[in-house]
Amino acid sequence: MMFDYVRHHAWLGFSLIALGLIVGPFVVVVFALSGQFAAIDWSLLATDAYLRAVIWFSIWQAALSTVLSVGLALPLARALARRQFVGRGLLLRVFSVALVIPPIVAVYGLVVVHGRQGWVNELLRYLDLSSGSYLYGLVGILLAHVFFNLPLATRIVLQRMESIEPESWRLASQLGMSSWQHWRLLEWPHIRSVLAPLAALIFALCFTSFAIIMSLGGGPRATTLEVAIYQAVRLDFDLPLATQLSLVQLVLCSFIVWLGLRLGRPAEISHSIGVHVVRPDIGSWQSKLADVLLLLLGLVLIVLPLSGVILAGLNGHWGQVLGDAQLWLAAWNSLWVAVCAAALCLFMAWGLLLMRRHTQERWPWVAAVLESVGMLTLVMPALVLGTGLFLALRLWVDVFAINLYLVLLVNSILGLPFMLRVLTAPYLQLARQHDRLCTSLDISGWHRLRQIEWPLLKPAIGLGLAIVAAFSVGDLGVVALFGTPDIKTLPLLMYQRLGSYQADAAAVTAVVLLALCLLVFVMMEKGVGGRRA
């Protein structure tokens, strides 16, 4: 009966192609990694002190980063929810931009602010104090991870706080509730459901961080599994060790993501509704002082590194850098990968959602499986996926000759959870509202997409494309694995210039990369999504 149903529905081919593009690489990677099992010495995990240290440090830095990011996000989001001030909208916009800043650019901004010759050390020297070199190592890694994850956690928590009904605040005011009671009875019940999946997501992102650890790790004592996999493949060509580390990372990531999903539901990524509610806990001087200090801390952690990138780029090397053909070739490669990866990611997400809409009533288990498929990339990090593809394809093709196509494919798959978080809720809501009408009017296929779905889903589609494209522009992990001297992207070019002590040229390249990332984000969000995006 199911096969008769499937044979008469044209959407199946589209969805199966999308599903194959998602699942196919994972199957290939699993088979490629399993082919190295015989050569793996599992006793090294118990006897090799270096491997144990790498695994422990990977877990430790991710756990600390998660605690700091979520722990700071809770009071910072509360301060933003309580205060209306000039520049609040701009600050939230900067927080949104910080989510998609290329990691290598953020690292450079942190060097400008916290490096040995950075602003903080210059100020301390002026005050006859000394902080030493604290940036390289665990402290620098934590600063970078907080830079990326604090805005994400703050926006999600703030979104939940702003969803509290105005009537609840009026009732709280009439009952004379204290600030602590506001938190315990109103705010905490709204945000606790998203904290576990949010923490799991941030842990997974920090656990699989690559560019930050490569740049700020400072040596073998601050090496993570992701960096160790890269070194095993590109530097030592020790494929059994790379496979072993990949499997360890895969198991740990799977456990963390499973735990987060078991404890709560992930939040949808959407724009804040922006409803201003007058809260009764904004009058005391203690709350005002605490909120001001928290907002200043947010400015220091997020805005200062971005300012450092721009100011450092205002040097006299613009003509030299802009006249370099390598820059423009790398920029074109980055732009091409970003646009194609975003489009392919949208194709995959649309295919999954289409199949889910058609099967969730008759076969709900299919819809559940499809939802899990869309989250596969949270448990298989970029370098694990890249390493598996490298092992599978190296005997058949010149992997480095098709490196940009592999980077495109991997980035589109890695962006799938973000695209689905943006599209799933509005797509399924649209289906519930219009399915019967479309059926009665015989509107289906291309006509339904053009007349019904596209006009209503444009804002969500624009935001999803913008997020995936911006992430792809700044990707360094997969590019570093497959990159060659002749074919490189802007993040790889900038990393190489930093490594060869071309600080001024790297600063200009950072500004160009930042501008390209923001341009791609705005063009996708506004150009595709329109004014409502």
Secondary structure in CASP SS format (residue, H / E / C, confidence):
PFRMAT SS
TARGET T0000
AUTHOR 0000-0000-0000
METHOD secondary structure of the structure
MODEL  1
M C 1.00
M H 1.00
F H 1.00
D H 1.00
Y H 1.00
V H 1.00
R H 1.00
H C 1.00
H C 1.00
A C 1.00
W H 1.00
L H 1.00
G H 1.00
F H 1.00
S H 1.00
L H 1.00
I H 1.00
A H 1.00
L H 1.00
G H 1.00
L H 1.00
I H 1.00
V H 1.00
G H 1.00
P H 1.00
F H 1.00
V H 1.00
V H 1.00
V H 1.00
V H 1.00
F H 1.00
A H 1.00
L H 1.00
S H 1.00
G C 1.00
Q C 1.00
F H 1.00
A H 1.00
A H 1.00
I C 1.00
D C 1.00
W C 1.00
S C 1.00
L H 1.00
L H 1.00
A H 1.00
T H 1.00
D C 1.00
A H 1.00
Y H 1.00
L H 1.00
R H 1.00
A H 1.00
V H 1.00
I H 1.00
W H 1.00
F H 1.00
S H 1.00
I H 1.00
W H 1.00
Q H 1.00
A H 1.00
A H 1.00
L H 1.00
S H 1.00
T H 1.00
V H 1.00
L H 1.00
S H 1.00
V H 1.00
G H 1.00
L H 1.00
A H 1.00
L H 1.00
P H 1.00
L H 1.00
A H 1.00
R H 1.00
A H 1.00
L H 1.00
A H 1.00
R H 1.00
R C 1.00
Q C 1.00
F C 1.00
V C 1.00
G C 1.00
R H 1.00
G H 1.00
L H 1.00
L H 1.00
L H 1.00
R H 1.00
V H 1.00
F H 1.00
S H 1.00
V H 1.00
A H 1.00
L C 1.00
V C 1.00
I C 1.00
P C 1.00
P H 1.00
I H 1.00
V H 1.00
A H 1.00
V H 1.00
Y H 1.00
G H 1.00
L H 1.00
V H 1.00
V H 1.00
V H 1.00
H H 1.00
G C 1.00
R C 1.00
Q C 1.00
G C 1.00
W H 1.00
V H 1.00
N H 1.00
E H 1.00
L H 1.00
L H 1.00
R H 1.00
Y H 1.00
L C 1.00
D C 1.00
L C 1.00
S C 1.00
S C 1.00
G C 1.00
S C 1.00
Y C 1.00
L C 1.00
Y C 1.00
G C 1.00
L H 1.00
V H 1.00
G H 1.00
I H 1.00
L H 1.00
L H 1.00
A H 1.00
H H 1.00
V H 1.00
F H 1.00
F H 1.00
N H 1.00
L H 1.00
P H 1.00
L H 1.00
A H 1.00
T H 1.00
R H 1.00
I H 1.00
V H 1.00
L H 1.00
Q H 1.00
R H 1.00
M H 1.00
E C 1.00
S C 1.00
I C 1.00
E C 1.00
P H 1.00
E H 1.00
S H 1.00
W H 1.00
R H 1.00
L H 1.00
A H 1.00
S H 1.00
Q H 1.00
L H 1.00
G C 1.00
M C 1.00
S C 1.00
S H 1.00
W H 1.00
Q H 1.00
H H 1.00
W H 1.00
R H 1.00
L H 1.00
L H 1.00
E H 1.00
W H 1.00
P H 1.00
H H 1.00
I H 1.00
R H 1.00
S H 1.00
V H 1.00
L H 1.00
A H 1.00
P H 1.00
L H 1.00
A H 1.00
A H 1.00
L H 1.00
I H 1.00
F H 1.00
A H 1.00
L H 1.00
C H 1.00
F H 1.00
T C 1.00
S C 1.00
F C 1.00
A H 1.00
I H 1.00
I H 1.00
M H 1.00
S H 1.00
L H 1.00
G C 1.00
G C 1.00
G C 1.00
P H 1.00
R H 1.00
A H 1.00
T C 1.00
T C 1.00
L H 1.00
E H 1.00
V H 1.00
A H 1.00
I H 1.00
Y H 1.00
Q H 1.00
A H 1.00
V H 1.00
R H 1.00
L H 1.00
D C 1.00
F C 1.00
D C 1.00
L H 1.00
P H 1.00
L H 1.00
A H 1.00
T H 1.00
Q H 1.00
L H 1.00
S H 1.00
L H 1.00
V H 1.00
Q H 1.00
L H 1.00
V H 1.00
L H 1.00
C H 1.00
S H 1.00
F H 1.00
I H 1.00
V H 1.00
W H 1.00
L H 1.00
G H 1.00
L H 1.00
R H 1.00
L H 1.00
G C 1.00
R C 1.00
P C 1.00
A C 1.00
E C 1.00
I C 1.00
S C 1.00
H C 1.00
S C 1.00
I C 1.00
G C 1.00
V C 1.00
H C 1.00
V C 1.00
V C 1.00
R C 1.00
P C 1.00
D C 1.00
I C 1.00
G C 1.00
S C 1.00
W H 1.00
Q H 1.00
S H 1.00
K H 1.00
L H 1.00
A H 1.00
D H 1.00
V H 1.00
L H 1.00
L H 1.00
L H 1.00
L H 1.00
L H 1.00
G H 1.00
L H 1.00
V H 1.00
L H 1.00
I H 1.00
V H 1.00
L H 1.00
P H 1.00
L H 1.00
S H 1.00
G H 1.00
V H 1.00
I H 1.00
L H 1.00
A H 1.00
G C 1.00
L C 1.00
N C 1.00
G C 1.00
H C 1.00
W H 1.00
G H 1.00
Q H 1.00
V H 1.00
L H 1.00
G C 1.00
D C 1.00
A H 1.00
Q H 1.00
L H 1.00
W H 1.00
L H 1.00
A H 1.00
A H 1.00
W H 1.00
N H 1.00
S H 1.00
L H 1.00
W H 1.00
V H 1.00
A H 1.00
V H 1.00
C H 1.00
A H 1.00
A H 1.00
A H 1.00
L H 1.00
C H 1.00
L H 1.00
F H 1.00
M H 1.00
A H 1.00
W H 1.00
G H 1.00
L H 1.00
L H 1.00
L H 1.00
M H 1.00
R H 1.00
R H 1.00
H H 1.00
T H 1.00
Q C 1.00
E C 1.00
R C 1.00
W C 1.00
P H 1.00
W H 1.00
V H 1.00
A H 1.00
A H 1.00
V H 1.00
L H 1.00
E H 1.00
S H 1.00
V H 1.00
G C 1.00
M C 1.00
L H 1.00
T H 1.00
L H 1.00
V C 1.00
M C 1.00
P C 1.00
A H 1.00
L H 1.00
V H 1.00
L H 1.00
G H 1.00
T H 1.00
G H 1.00
L H 1.00
F H 1.00
L H 1.00
A H 1.00
L H 1.00
R C 1.00
L C 1.00
W C 1.00
V C 1.00
D C 1.00
V H 1.00
F H 1.00
A H 1.00
I H 1.00
N H 1.00
L H 1.00
Y H 1.00
L H 1.00
V H 1.00
L H 1.00
L H 1.00
V H 1.00
N H 1.00
S H 1.00
I H 1.00
L H 1.00
G C 1.00
L H 1.00
P H 1.00
F H 1.00
M H 1.00
L H 1.00
R H 1.00
V H 1.00
L H 1.00
T H 1.00
A H 1.00
P H 1.00
Y H 1.00
L H 1.00
Q H 1.00
L H 1.00
A H 1.00
R H 1.00
Q H 1.00
H H 1.00
D H 1.00
R H 1.00
L H 1.00
C H 1.00
T H 1.00
S H 1.00
L C 1.00
D C 1.00
I C 1.00
S C 1.00
G H 1.00
W H 1.00
H H 1.00
R H 1.00
L H 1.00
R H 1.00
Q H 1.00
I H 1.00
E H 1.00
W H 1.00
P H 1.00
L H 1.00
L H 1.00
K H 1.00
P H 1.00
A H 1.00
I H 1.00
G H 1.00
L H 1.00
G H 1.00
L H 1.00
A H 1.00
I H 1.00
V H 1.00
A H 1.00
A H 1.00
F H 1.00
S H 1.00
V H 1.00
G C 1.00
D C 1.00
L C 1.00
G H 1.00
V H 1.00
V H 1.00
A H 1.00
L H 1.00
F H 1.00
G C 1.00
T C 1.00
P C 1.00
D C 1.00
I C 1.00
K C 1.00
T C 1.00
L H 1.00
P H 1.00
L H 1.00
L H 1.00
M H 1.00
Y H 1.00
Q H 1.00
R H 1.00
L H 1.00
G H 1.00
S C 1.00
Y C 1.00
Q C 1.00
A H 1.00
D H 1.00
A H 1.00
A H 1.00
A H 1.00
V H 1.00
T H 1.00
A H 1.00
V H 1.00
V H 1.00
L H 1.00
L H 1.00
A H 1.00
L H 1.00
C H 1.00
L H 1.00
L H 1.00
V H 1.00
F H 1.00
V H 1.00
M H 1.00
M H 1.00
E H 1.00
K H 1.00
G H 1.00
V H 1.00
G H 1.00
G C 1.00
R C 1.00
R C 1.00
A C 1.00
END
